[in-house]
């Protein structure tokens, strides 16, 4: 088991992303750098990123190189979205997720995020949220 947003969790998701062929295929036609910031968690604030483009994919700790969009939310919001008790769209509409940068890039990269969900699913079953 890995604790949500721990370095082990980030590594596990990174490995799942690296092994998800569909994300690599999409990296040929999509280009986006997203930084996620989660505040107020049990281990403090956590920052991680996804960088997709030019046939390359990387998920890891820290800010995205060439960041296009930054998403910031509280620990409670992040856990709600990760466990599907809070739909991501609802979190956005309610203003629970702060977006900076160009949000249209998120819409343009929707297929990437759909594929990314499959990678997250590989790790979700072995994740504890505390």
PyMOL commands that set and color helices and strands:
alter all, ss='L'
color gray80, all
select helices_A, chain A and resi 7-18+21-26+75-82+88-93+104-108+110-124
alter helices_A, ss='H'
color red, helices_A
select strands_A, chain A and resi 2-3+32-41+44-53+56-61+69-74+97-101+127-128
alter strands_A, ss='S'
color yellow, strands_A
deselect
rebuild
show_as cartoon
